[in-house]
Amino acid sequence: LTHQFFVDMICEGCSGAVTRVLTKLDVKFDIDLPNKKVFIESDKDTDVLLETLKKTGKTVTYIGPK
């Protein structure tokens, strides 16, 4: 299942922070920096994914399944 999140990323550094936290979770993901979206392919609970993304210090919103 692919989950879509809005993450307030403005630069490569922001997307790099997202990459770091998600790599630790061992999930497949794709970052769309221009549209400030992160797609995560995972069976993990959305709350777990949301909390992980929030570790970047960015504003994160769960949009829904893709």
Predicted model as a PDB file, atoms N, CA, C, CB and O in Angstrom, pLDDT in the B-factor column:
MODEL        1                                                                  
ATOM      1  N   LEU A   1       0.850  -1.190   0.000  1.00 92.00           N  
ATOM      2  CA  LEU A   1       0.000   0.000   0.000  1.00 92.00           C  
ATOM      3  C   LEU A   1       0.888   1.243   0.000  1.00 92.00           C  
ATOM      4  CB  LEU A   1      -0.963   0.004   1.232  1.00 92.00           C  
ATOM      5  O   LEU A   1       1.845   1.343   0.768  1.00 92.00           O  
ATOM      6  N   THR A   2       0.552   2.174  -0.869  1.00 97.00           N  
ATOM      7  CA  THR A   2       1.324   3.423  -0.936  1.00 97.00           C  
ATOM      8  C   THR A   2       0.549   4.546  -0.261  1.00 97.00           C  
ATOM      9  CB  THR A   2       1.647   3.799  -2.409  1.00 97.00           C  
ATOM     10  O   THR A   2      -0.610   4.805  -0.585  1.00 97.00           O  
ATOM     11  N   HIS A   3       1.205   5.200   0.674  1.00 98.00           N  
ATOM     12  CA  HIS A   3       0.606   6.313   1.408  1.00 98.00           C  
ATOM     13  C   HIS A   3       1.181   7.616   0.891  1.00 98.00           C  
ATOM     14  CB  HIS A   3       0.847   6.175   2.932  1.00 98.00           C  
ATOM     15  O   HIS A   3       2.366   7.700   0.569  1.00 98.00           O  
ATOM     16  N   GLN A   4       0.336   8.633   0.814  1.00 98.00           N  
ATOM     17  CA  GLN A   4       0.765   9.936   0.319  1.00 98.00           C  
ATOM     18  C   GLN A   4       0.733  10.948   1.462  1.00 98.00           C  
ATOM     19  CB  GLN A   4      -0.134  10.405  -0.859  1.00 98.00           C  
ATOM     20  O   GLN A   4      -0.273  11.092   2.158  1.00 98.00           O  
ATOM     21  N   PHE A   5       1.849  11.640   1.638  1.00 98.00           N  
ATOM     22  CA  PHE A   5       1.956  12.648   2.689  1.00 98.00           C  
ATOM     23  C   PHE A   5       2.373  13.987   2.104  1.00 98.00           C  
ATOM     24  CB  PHE A   5       2.955  12.205   3.764  1.00 98.00           C  
ATOM     25  O   PHE A   5       3.125  14.045   1.131  1.00 98.00           O  
ATOM     26  N   PHE A   6       1.875  15.066   2.709  1.00 98.00           N  
ATOM     27  CA  PHE A   6       2.357  16.409   2.386  1.00 98.00           C  
ATOM     28  C   PHE A   6       3.428  16.720   3.422  1.00 98.00           C  
ATOM     29  CB  PHE A   6       1.181  17.497   2.393  1.00 98.00           C  
ATOM     30  O   PHE A   6       3.188  16.607   4.624  1.00 98.00           O  
ATOM     31  N   VAL A   7       4.602  17.109   2.960  1.00 98.00           N  
ATOM     32  CA  VAL A   7       5.684  17.508   3.867  1.00 98.00           C  
ATOM     33  C   VAL A   7       6.192  18.861   3.380  1.00 98.00           C  
ATOM     34  CB  VAL A   7       6.852  16.428   3.911  1.00 98.00           C  
ATOM     35  O   VAL A   7       6.543  19.014   2.211  1.00 98.00           O  
ATOM     36  N   ASP A   8       6.229  19.838   4.279  1.00 97.00           N  
ATOM     37  CA  ASP A   8       6.633  21.186   3.894  1.00 97.00           C  
ATOM     38  C   ASP A   8       8.137  21.280   3.654  1.00 97.00           C  
ATOM     39  CB  ASP A   8       6.217  22.181   4.964  1.00 97.00           C  
ATOM     40  O   ASP A   8       8.885  21.764   4.503  1.00 97.00           O  
ATOM     41  N   MET A   9       8.567  20.809   2.481  1.00 96.00           N  
ATOM     42  CA  MET A   9       9.986  20.802   2.115  1.00 96.00           C  
ATOM     43  C   MET A   9      10.248  21.928   1.131  1.00 96.00           C  
ATOM     44  CB  MET A   9      10.406  19.431   1.508  1.00 96.00           C  
ATOM     45  O   MET A   9       9.502  22.102   0.167  1.00 96.00           O  
ATOM     46  N   ILE A  10      11.311  22.697   1.369  1.00 94.00           N  
ATOM     47  CA  ILE A  10      11.609  23.795   0.458  1.00 94.00           C  
ATOM     48  C   ILE A  10      12.942  23.628  -0.266  1.00 94.00           C  
ATOM     49  CB  ILE A  10      11.611  25.091   1.213  1.00 94.00           C  
ATOM     50  O   ILE A  10      13.243  24.373  -1.199  1.00 94.00           O  
ATOM     51  N   CYS A  11      13.737  22.651   0.163  1.00 94.00           N  
ATOM     52  CA  CYS A  11      15.053  22.511  -0.455  1.00 94.00           C  
ATOM     53  C   CYS A  11      15.540  21.069  -0.407  1.00 94.00           C  
ATOM     54  CB  CYS A  11      16.060  23.422   0.233  1.00 94.00           C  
ATOM     55  O   CYS A  11      14.894  20.197   0.173  1.00 94.00           O  
ATOM     56  N   GLU A  12      16.682  20.841  -1.025  1.00 93.00           N  
ATOM     57  CA  GLU A  12      17.288  19.504  -1.030  1.00 93.00           C  
ATOM     58  C   GLU A  12      17.617  19.042   0.388  1.00 93.00           C  
ATOM     59  CB  GLU A  12      18.559  19.496  -1.892  1.00 93.00           C  
ATOM     60  O   GLU A  12      17.564  17.850   0.693  1.00 93.00           O  
ATOM     61  N   GLY A  13      17.960  20.006   1.255  1.00 94.00           N  
ATOM     62  CA  GLY A  13      18.267  19.656   2.646  1.00 94.00           C  
ATOM     63  C   GLY A  13      17.052  19.063   3.336  1.00 94.00           C  
ATOM     64  O   GLY A  13      17.168  18.126   4.125  1.00 94.00           O  
ATOM     65  N   CYS A  14      15.870  19.625   3.029  1.00 94.00           N  
ATOM     66  CA  CYS A  14      14.619  19.126   3.613  1.00 94.00           C  
ATOM     67  C   CYS A  14      14.350  17.700   3.140  1.00 94.00           C  
ATOM     68  CB  CYS A  14      13.431  20.049   3.238  1.00 94.00           C  
ATOM     69  O   CYS A  14      14.028  16.819   3.938  1.00 94.00           O  
ATOM     70  N   SER A  15      14.486  17.484   1.833  1.00 96.00           N  
ATOM     71  CA  SER A  15      14.220  16.150   1.309  1.00 96.00           C  
ATOM     72  C   SER A  15      15.277  15.166   1.800  1.00 96.00           C  
ATOM     73  CB  SER A  15      14.180  16.170  -0.228  1.00 96.00           C  
ATOM     74  O   SER A  15      15.010  13.973   1.946  1.00 96.00           O  
ATOM     75  N   GLY A  16      16.474  15.676   2.053  1.00 97.00           N  
ATOM     76  CA  GLY A  16      17.536  14.833   2.604  1.00 97.00           C  
ATOM     77  C   GLY A  16      17.190  14.358   4.002  1.00 97.00           C  
ATOM     78  O   GLY A  16      17.476  13.216   4.364  1.00 97.00           O  
ATOM     79  N   ALA A  17      16.570  15.238   4.794  1.00 97.00           N  
ATOM     80  CA  ALA A  17      16.147  14.887   6.155  1.00 97.00           C  
ATOM     81  C   ALA A  17      15.076  13.799   6.095  1.00 97.00           C  
ATOM     82  CB  ALA A  17      15.611  16.141   6.911  1.00 97.00           C  
ATOM     83  O   ALA A  17      15.087  12.862   6.894  1.00 97.00           O  
ATOM     84  N   VAL A  18      14.152  13.932   5.142  1.00 98.00           N  
ATOM     85  CA  VAL A  18      13.090  12.932   4.964  1.00 98.00           C  
ATOM     86  C   VAL A  18      13.715  11.591   4.576  1.00 98.00           C  
ATOM     87  CB  VAL A  18      12.060  13.394   3.879  1.00 98.00           C  
ATOM     88  O   VAL A  18      13.332  10.542   5.095  1.00 98.00           O  
ATOM     89  N   THR A  19      14.670  11.637   3.668  1.00 97.00           N  
ATOM     90  CA  THR A  19      15.363  10.422   3.230  1.00 97.00           C  
ATOM     91  C   THR A  19      16.026   9.724   4.415  1.00 97.00           C  
ATOM     92  CB  THR A  19      16.417  10.759   2.153  1.00 97.00           C  
ATOM     93  O   THR A  19      15.944   8.503   4.549  1.00 97.00           O  
ATOM     94  N   ARG A  20      16.692  10.515   5.286  1.00 97.00           N  
ATOM     95  CA  ARG A  20      17.372   9.935   6.451  1.00 97.00           C  
ATOM     96  C   ARG A  20      16.422   9.212   7.392  1.00 97.00           C  
ATOM     97  CB  ARG A  20      18.099  11.015   7.212  1.00 97.00           C  
ATOM     98  O   ARG A  20      16.705   8.090   7.812  1.00 97.00           O  
ATOM     99  N   VAL A  21      15.279   9.848   7.734  1.00 98.00           N  
ATOM    100  CA  VAL A  21      14.374   9.208   8.695  1.00 98.00           C  
ATOM    101  C   VAL A  21      13.672   7.988   8.088  1.00 98.00           C  
ATOM    102  CB  VAL A  21      13.331  10.217   9.188  1.00 98.00           C  
ATOM    103  O   VAL A  21      13.423   7.006   8.787  1.00 98.00           O  
ATOM    104  N   LEU A  22      13.355   8.048   6.800  1.00 98.00           N  
ATOM    105  CA  LEU A  22      12.653   6.929   6.165  1.00 98.00           C  
ATOM    106  C   LEU A  22      13.563   5.741   5.877  1.00 98.00           C  
ATOM    107  CB  LEU A  22      12.014   7.391   4.879  1.00 98.00           C  
ATOM    108  O   LEU A  22      13.121   4.592   5.883  1.00 98.00           O  
ATOM    109  N   THR A  23      14.835   6.028   5.626  1.00 96.00           N  
ATOM    110  CA  THR A  23      15.790   4.945   5.379  1.00 96.00           C  
ATOM    111  C   THR A  23      15.906   4.054   6.614  1.00 96.00           C  
ATOM    112  CB  THR A  23      17.177   5.515   4.994  1.00 96.00           C  
ATOM    113  O   THR A  23      16.053   2.837   6.500  1.00 96.00           O  
ATOM    114  N   LYS A  24      15.840   4.670   7.794  1.00 95.00           N  
ATOM    115  CA  LYS A  24      15.918   3.913   9.049  1.00 95.00           C  
ATOM    116  C   LYS A  24      14.713   2.995   9.241  1.00 95.00           C  
ATOM    117  CB  LYS A  24      16.026   4.869  10.232  1.00 95.00           C  
ATOM    118  O   LYS A  24      14.812   1.964   9.906  1.00 95.00           O  
ATOM    119  N   LEU A  25      13.569   3.376   8.651  1.00 94.00           N  
ATOM    120  CA  LEU A  25      12.340   2.584   8.794  1.00 94.00           C  
ATOM    121  C   LEU A  25      12.322   1.369   7.873  1.00 94.00           C  
ATOM    122  CB  LEU A  25      11.126   3.452   8.511  1.00 94.00           C  
ATOM    123  O   LEU A  25      11.530   0.446   8.060  1.00 94.00           O  
ATOM    124  N   ASP A  26      13.211   1.382   6.874  1.00 90.00           N  
ATOM    125  CA  ASP A  26      13.278   0.303   5.898  1.00 90.00           C  
ATOM    126  C   ASP A  26      11.973   0.177   5.099  1.00 90.00           C  
ATOM    127  CB  ASP A  26      13.592  -1.015   6.601  1.00 90.00           C  
ATOM    128  O   ASP A  26      11.360  -0.889   5.044  1.00 90.00           O  
ATOM    129  N   VAL A  27      11.570   1.285   4.488  1.00 96.00           N  
ATOM    130  CA  VAL A  27      10.379   1.290   3.623  1.00 96.00           C  
ATOM    131  C   VAL A  27      10.783   1.835   2.249  1.00 96.00           C  
ATOM    132  CB  VAL A  27       9.212   2.157   4.255  1.00 96.00           C  
ATOM    133  O   VAL A  27      11.795   2.525   2.119  1.00 96.00           O  
ATOM    134  N   LYS A  28       9.993   1.522   1.243  1.00 97.00           N  
ATOM    135  CA  LYS A  28      10.236   2.083  -0.087  1.00 97.00           C  
ATOM    136  C   LYS A  28       9.513   3.415  -0.146  1.00 97.00           C  
ATOM    137  CB  LYS A  28       9.753   1.114  -1.236  1.00 97.00           C  
ATOM    138  O   LYS A  28       8.356   3.518   0.261  1.00 97.00           O  
ATOM    139  N   PHE A  29      10.199   4.443  -0.656  1.00 98.00           N  
ATOM    140  CA  PHE A  29       9.558   5.755  -0.710  1.00 98.00           C  
ATOM    141  C   PHE A  29      10.038   6.569  -1.899  1.00 98.00           C  
ATOM    142  CB  PHE A  29       9.817   6.519   0.573  1.00 98.00           C  
ATOM    143  O   PHE A  29      11.079   6.288  -2.493  1.00 98.00           O  
ATOM    144  N   ASP A  30       9.257   7.580  -2.229  1.00 98.00           N  
ATOM    145  CA  ASP A  30       9.567   8.463  -3.340  1.00 98.00           C  
ATOM    146  C   ASP A  30       9.255   9.883  -2.894  1.00 98.00           C  
ATOM    147  CB  ASP A  30       8.763   8.075  -4.629  1.00 98.00           C  
ATOM    148  O   ASP A  30       8.200  10.131  -2.310  1.00 98.00           O  
ATOM    149  N   ILE A  31      10.158  10.813  -3.161  1.00 97.00           N  
ATOM    150  CA  ILE A  31       9.970  12.201  -2.748  1.00 97.00           C  
ATOM    151  C   ILE A  31       9.729  13.095  -3.961  1.00 97.00           C  
ATOM    152  CB  ILE A  31      11.191  12.697  -1.953  1.00 97.00           C  
ATOM    153  O   ILE A  31      10.514  13.104  -4.909  1.00 97.00           O  
ATOM    154  N   ASP A  32       8.634  13.842  -3.913  1.00 97.00           N  
ATOM    155  CA  ASP A  32       8.298  14.803  -4.966  1.00 97.00           C  
ATOM    156  C   ASP A  32       8.497  16.192  -4.361  1.00 97.00           C  
ATOM    157  CB  ASP A  32       6.809  14.601  -5.507  1.00 97.00           C  
ATOM    158  O   ASP A  32       7.561  16.786  -3.828  1.00 97.00           O  
ATOM    159  N   LEU A  33       9.728  16.700  -4.451  1.00 96.00           N  
ATOM    160  CA  LEU A  33      10.079  17.974  -3.812  1.00 96.00           C  
ATOM    161  C   LEU A  33       9.287  19.177  -4.339  1.00 96.00           C  
ATOM    162  CB  LEU A  33      11.545  18.234  -3.998  1.00 96.00           C  
ATOM    163  O   LEU A  33       8.808  19.974  -3.534  1.00 96.00           O  
ATOM    164  N   PRO A  34       9.129  19.340  -5.677  1.00 97.00           N  
ATOM    165  CA  PRO A  34       8.380  20.514  -6.172  1.00 97.00           C  
ATOM    166  C   PRO A  34       6.947  20.589  -5.632  1.00 97.00           C  
ATOM    167  CB  PRO A  34       8.337  20.490  -7.693  1.00 97.00           C  
ATOM    168  O   PRO A  34       6.438  21.675  -5.354  1.00 97.00           O  
ATOM    169  N   ASN A  35       6.306  19.430  -5.486  1.00 97.00           N  
ATOM    170  CA  ASN A  35       4.921  19.404  -4.995  1.00 97.00           C  
ATOM    171  C   ASN A  35       4.823  19.130  -3.496  1.00 97.00           C  
ATOM    172  CB  ASN A  35       4.132  18.356  -5.746  1.00 97.00           C  
ATOM    173  O   ASN A  35       3.731  18.992  -2.944  1.00 97.00           O  
ATOM    174  N   LYS A  36       5.994  19.054  -2.845  1.00 98.00           N  
ATOM    175  CA  LYS A  36       6.057  18.829  -1.394  1.00 98.00           C  
ATOM    176  C   LYS A  36       5.303  17.577  -0.966  1.00 98.00           C  
ATOM    177  CB  LYS A  36       5.498  20.032  -0.657  1.00 98.00           C  
ATOM    178  O   LYS A  36       4.568  17.593   0.021  1.00 98.00           O  
ATOM    179  N   LYS A  37       5.491  16.485  -1.719  1.00 98.00           N  
ATOM    180  CA  LYS A  37       4.809  15.242  -1.382  1.00 98.00           C  
ATOM    181  C   LYS A  37       5.810  14.112  -1.189  1.00 98.00           C  
ATOM    182  CB  LYS A  37       3.799  14.874  -2.469  1.00 98.00           C  
ATOM    183  O   LYS A  37       6.863  14.068  -1.824  1.00 98.00           O  
ATOM    184  N   VAL A  38       5.450  13.206  -0.297  1.00 98.00           N  
ATOM    185  CA  VAL A  38       6.255  12.013  -0.063  1.00 98.00           C  
ATOM    186  C   VAL A  38       5.324  10.818  -0.188  1.00 98.00           C  
ATOM    187  CB  VAL A  38       6.967  12.051   1.347  1.00 98.00           C  
ATOM    188  O   VAL A  38       4.270  10.766   0.445  1.00 98.00           O  
ATOM    189  N   PHE A  39       5.727   9.859  -1.014  1.00 98.00           N  
ATOM    190  CA  PHE A  39       4.952   8.634  -1.192  1.00 98.00           C  
ATOM    191  C   PHE A  39       5.710   7.507  -0.512  1.00 98.00           C  
ATOM    192  CB  PHE A  39       4.705   8.318  -2.711  1.00 98.00           C  
ATOM    193  O   PHE A  39       6.886   7.282  -0.797  1.00 98.00           O  
ATOM    194  N   ILE A  40       5.034   6.795   0.392  1.00 98.00           N  
ATOM    195  CA  ILE A  40       5.685   5.716   1.132  1.00 98.00           C  
ATOM    196  C   ILE A  40       4.944   4.414   0.887  1.00 98.00           C  
ATOM    197  CB  ILE A  40       5.740   6.034   2.646  1.00 98.00           C  
ATOM    198  O   ILE A  40       3.737   4.319   1.113  1.00 98.00           O  
ATOM    199  N   GLU A  41       5.681   3.411   0.420  1.00 97.00           N  
ATOM    200  CA  GLU A  41       5.107   2.087   0.199  1.00 97.00           C  
ATOM    201  C   GLU A  41       5.415   1.255   1.438  1.00 97.00           C  
ATOM    202  CB  GLU A  41       5.677   1.409  -1.113  1.00 97.00           C  
ATOM    203  O   GLU A  41       6.563   0.878   1.676  1.00 97.00           O  
ATOM    204  N   SER A  42       4.374   0.974   2.227  1.00 95.00           N  
ATOM    205  CA  SER A  42       4.594   0.272   3.491  1.00 95.00           C  
ATOM    206  C   SER A  42       3.305  -0.294   4.056  1.00 95.00           C  
ATOM    207  CB  SER A  42       5.231   1.201   4.503  1.00 95.00           C  
ATOM    208  O   SER A  42       2.214   0.220   3.806  1.00 95.00           O  
ATOM    209  N   ASP A  43       3.456  -1.367   4.827  1.00 94.00           N  
ATOM    210  CA  ASP A  43       2.313  -1.956   5.537  1.00 94.00           C  
ATOM    211  C   ASP A  43       2.252  -1.408   6.960  1.00 94.00           C  
ATOM    212  CB  ASP A  43       2.411  -3.508   5.558  1.00 94.00           C  
ATOM    213  O   ASP A  43       1.352  -1.750   7.727  1.00 94.00           O  
ATOM    214  N   LYS A  44       3.209  -0.560   7.303  1.00 95.00           N  
ATOM    215  CA  LYS A  44       3.237   0.017   8.654  1.00 95.00           C  
ATOM    216  C   LYS A  44       2.038   0.942   8.861  1.00 95.00           C  
ATOM    217  CB  LYS A  44       4.560   0.793   8.892  1.00 95.00           C  
ATOM    218  O   LYS A  44       1.469   1.466   7.904  1.00 95.00           O  
ATOM    219  N   ASP A  45       1.671   1.130  10.111  1.00 95.00           N  
ATOM    220  CA  ASP A  45       0.552   1.998  10.461  1.00 95.00           C  
ATOM    221  C   ASP A  45       0.850   3.433  10.016  1.00 95.00           C  
ATOM    222  CB  ASP A  45       0.274   1.944  11.987  1.00 95.00           C  
ATOM    223  O   ASP A  45       1.988   3.894  10.107  1.00 95.00           O  
ATOM    224  N   THR A  46      -0.177   4.132   9.537  1.00 96.00           N  
ATOM    225  CA  THR A  46       0.035   5.517   9.072  1.00 96.00           C  
ATOM    226  C   THR A  46       0.538   6.414  10.200  1.00 96.00           C  
ATOM    227  CB  THR A  46      -1.271   6.094   8.493  1.00 96.00           C  
ATOM    228  O   THR A  46       1.292   7.354   9.948  1.00 96.00           O  
ATOM    229  N   ASP A  47       0.131   6.137  11.442  1.00 96.00           N  
ATOM    230  CA  ASP A  47       0.597   6.936  12.578  1.00 96.00           C  
ATOM    231  C   ASP A  47       2.109   6.808  12.749  1.00 96.00           C  
ATOM    232  CB  ASP A  47      -0.120   6.503  13.870  1.00 96.00           C  
ATOM    233  O   ASP A  47       2.792   7.775  13.084  1.00 96.00           O  
ATOM    234  N   VAL A  48       2.622   5.595  12.514  1.00 97.00           N  
ATOM    235  CA  VAL A  48       4.064   5.345  12.620  1.00 97.00           C  
ATOM    236  C   VAL A  48       4.786   6.151  11.544  1.00 97.00           C  
ATOM    237  CB  VAL A  48       4.385   3.819  12.480  1.00 97.00           C  
ATOM    238  O   VAL A  48       5.809   6.781  11.811  1.00 97.00           O  
ATOM    239  N   LEU A  49       4.249   6.126  10.334  1.00 97.00           N  
ATOM    240  CA  LEU A  49       4.859   6.860   9.225  1.00 97.00           C  
ATOM    241  C   LEU A  49       4.810   8.363   9.478  1.00 97.00           C  
ATOM    242  CB  LEU A  49       4.153   6.524   7.903  1.00 97.00           C  
ATOM    243  O   LEU A  49       5.772   9.082   9.208  1.00 97.00           O  
ATOM    244  N   LEU A  50       3.672   8.828  10.002  1.00 98.00           N  
ATOM    245  CA  LEU A  50       3.489  10.253  10.290  1.00 98.00           C  
ATOM    246  C   LEU A  50       4.482  10.722  11.355  1.00 98.00           C  
ATOM    247  CB  LEU A  50       2.042  10.530  10.753  1.00 98.00           C  
ATOM    248  O   LEU A  50       5.136  11.752  11.194  1.00 98.00           O  
ATOM    249  N   GLU A  51       4.587   9.959  12.437  1.00 97.00           N  
ATOM    250  CA  GLU A  51       5.514  10.325  13.519  1.00 97.00           C  
ATOM    251  C   GLU A  51       6.957  10.330  13.023  1.00 97.00           C  
ATOM    252  CB  GLU A  51       5.370   9.354  14.707  1.00 97.00           C  
ATOM    253  O   GLU A  51       7.755  11.181  13.416  1.00 97.00           O  
ATOM    254  N   THR A  52       7.283   9.368  12.153  1.00 97.00           N  
ATOM    255  CA  THR A  52       8.639   9.297  11.605  1.00 97.00           C  
ATOM    256  C   THR A  52       8.932  10.535  10.772  1.00 97.00           C  
ATOM    257  CB  THR A  52       8.820   8.023  10.753  1.00 97.00           C  
ATOM    258  O   THR A  52      10.001  11.131  10.902  1.00 97.00           O  
ATOM    259  N   LEU A  53       7.990  10.928   9.915  1.00 98.00           N  
ATOM    260  CA  LEU A  53       8.185  12.117   9.083  1.00 98.00           C  
ATOM    261  C   LEU A  53       8.279  13.386   9.926  1.00 98.00           C  
ATOM    262  CB  LEU A  53       7.046  12.248   8.074  1.00 98.00           C  
ATOM    263  O   LEU A  53       9.005  14.318   9.580  1.00 98.00           O  
ATOM    264  N   LYS A  54       7.539  13.416  11.037  1.00 97.00           N  
ATOM    265  CA  LYS A  54       7.562  14.604  11.906  1.00 97.00           C  
ATOM    266  C   LYS A  54       8.910  14.798  12.589  1.00 97.00           C  
ATOM    267  CB  LYS A  54       6.472  14.499  12.961  1.00 97.00           C  
ATOM    268  O   LYS A  54       9.214  15.893  13.063  1.00 97.00           O  
ATOM    269  N   LYS A  55       9.725  13.737  12.644  1.00 97.00           N  
ATOM    270  CA  LYS A  55      11.051  13.844  13.236  1.00 97.00           C  
ATOM    271  C   LYS A  55      11.940  14.795  12.447  1.00 97.00           C  
ATOM    272  CB  LYS A  55      11.702  12.474  13.319  1.00 97.00           C  
ATOM    273  O   LYS A  55      12.972  15.246  12.946  1.00 97.00           O  
ATOM    274  N   THR A  56      11.539  15.103  11.208  1.00 97.00           N  
ATOM    275  CA  THR A  56      12.313  16.039  10.395  1.00 97.00           C  
ATOM    276  C   THR A  56      12.102  17.478  10.861  1.00 97.00           C  
ATOM    277  CB  THR A  56      11.931  15.903   8.917  1.00 97.00           C  
ATOM    278  O   THR A  56      12.859  18.370  10.480  1.00 97.00           O  
ATOM    279  N   GLY A  57      11.070  17.708  11.689  1.00 96.00           N  
ATOM    280  CA  GLY A  57      10.776  19.049  12.163  1.00 96.00           C  
ATOM    281  C   GLY A  57       9.905  19.837  11.191  1.00 96.00           C  
ATOM    282  O   GLY A  57       9.624  21.017  11.404  1.00 96.00           O  
ATOM    283  N   LYS A  58       9.482  19.163  10.116  1.00 97.00           N  
ATOM    284  CA  LYS A  58       8.648  19.825   9.106  1.00 97.00           C  
ATOM    285  C   LYS A  58       7.178  19.614   9.407  1.00 97.00           C  
ATOM    286  CB  LYS A  58       8.976  19.303   7.700  1.00 97.00           C  
ATOM    287  O   LYS A  58       6.811  18.722  10.172  1.00 97.00           O  
ATOM    288  N   THR A  59       6.337  20.444   8.797  1.00 97.00           N  
ATOM    289  CA  THR A  59       4.889  20.270   8.892  1.00 97.00           C  
ATOM    290  C   THR A  59       4.524  19.082   8.008  1.00 97.00           C  
ATOM    291  CB  THR A  59       4.109  21.579   8.460  1.00 97.00           C  
ATOM    292  O   THR A  59       4.849  19.059   6.821  1.00 97.00           O  
ATOM    293  N   VAL A  60       3.850  18.102   8.592  1.00 98.00           N  
ATOM    294  CA  VAL A  60       3.487  16.887   7.854  1.00 98.00           C  
ATOM    295  C   VAL A  60       1.992  16.640   7.933  1.00 98.00           C  
ATOM    296  CB  VAL A  60       4.252  15.670   8.398  1.00 98.00           C  
ATOM    297  O   VAL A  60       1.398  16.737   9.007  1.00 98.00           O  
ATOM    298  N   THR A  61       1.381  16.320   6.801  1.00 98.00           N  
ATOM    299  CA  THR A  61      -0.041  15.998   6.764  1.00 98.00           C  
ATOM    300  C   THR A  61      -0.233  14.721   5.965  1.00 98.00           C  
ATOM    301  CB  THR A  61      -0.869  17.165   6.153  1.00 98.00           C  
ATOM    302  O   THR A  61       0.351  14.545   4.895  1.00 98.00           O  
ATOM    303  N   TYR A  62      -1.063  13.829   6.501  1.00 98.00           N  
ATOM    304  CA  TYR A  62      -1.362  12.595   5.772  1.00 98.00           C  
ATOM    305  C   TYR A  62      -2.467  12.893   4.765  1.00 98.00           C  
ATOM    306  CB  TYR A  62      -1.785  11.440   6.748  1.00 98.00           C  
ATOM    307  O   TYR A  62      -3.555  13.322   5.148  1.00 98.00           O  
ATOM    308  N   ILE A  63      -2.195  12.670   3.486  1.00 98.00           N  
ATOM    309  CA  ILE A  63      -3.186  12.953   2.443  1.00 98.00           C  
ATOM    310  C   ILE A  63      -4.102  11.749   2.244  1.00 98.00           C  
ATOM    311  CB  ILE A  63      -2.489  13.322   1.111  1.00 98.00           C  
ATOM    312  O   ILE A  63      -5.313  11.903   2.086  1.00 98.00           O  
ATOM    313  N   GLY A  64      -3.524  10.554   2.253  1.00 97.00           N  
ATOM    314  CA  GLY A  64      -4.324   9.347   2.082  1.00 97.00           C  
ATOM    315  C   GLY A  64      -3.606   8.340   1.210  1.00 97.00           C  
ATOM    316  O   GLY A  64      -2.481   8.579   0.771  1.00 97.00           O  
ATOM    317  N   PRO A  65      -4.262   7.199   0.954  1.00 95.00           N  
ATOM    318  CA  PRO A  65      -3.637   6.192   0.093  1.00 95.00           C  
ATOM    319  C   PRO A  65      -3.559   6.726  -1.350  1.00 95.00           C  
ATOM    320  CB  PRO A  65      -4.441   4.845   0.143  1.00 95.00           C  
ATOM    321  O   PRO A  65      -4.402   7.513  -1.780  1.00 95.00           O  
ATOM    322  N   LYS A  66      -2.569   6.298  -2.054  1.00 86.00           N  
ATOM    323  CA  LYS A  66      -2.390   6.772  -3.428  1.00 86.00           C  
ATOM    324  C   LYS A  66      -3.221   5.907  -4.368  1.00 86.00           C  
ATOM    325  CB  LYS A  66      -0.888   6.746  -3.840  1.00 86.00           C  
ATOM    326  O   LYS A  66      -3.217   6.132  -5.579  1.00 86.00           O  
TER     327      LYS A  66                                                      
ENDMDL                                                                          
END                                                                             
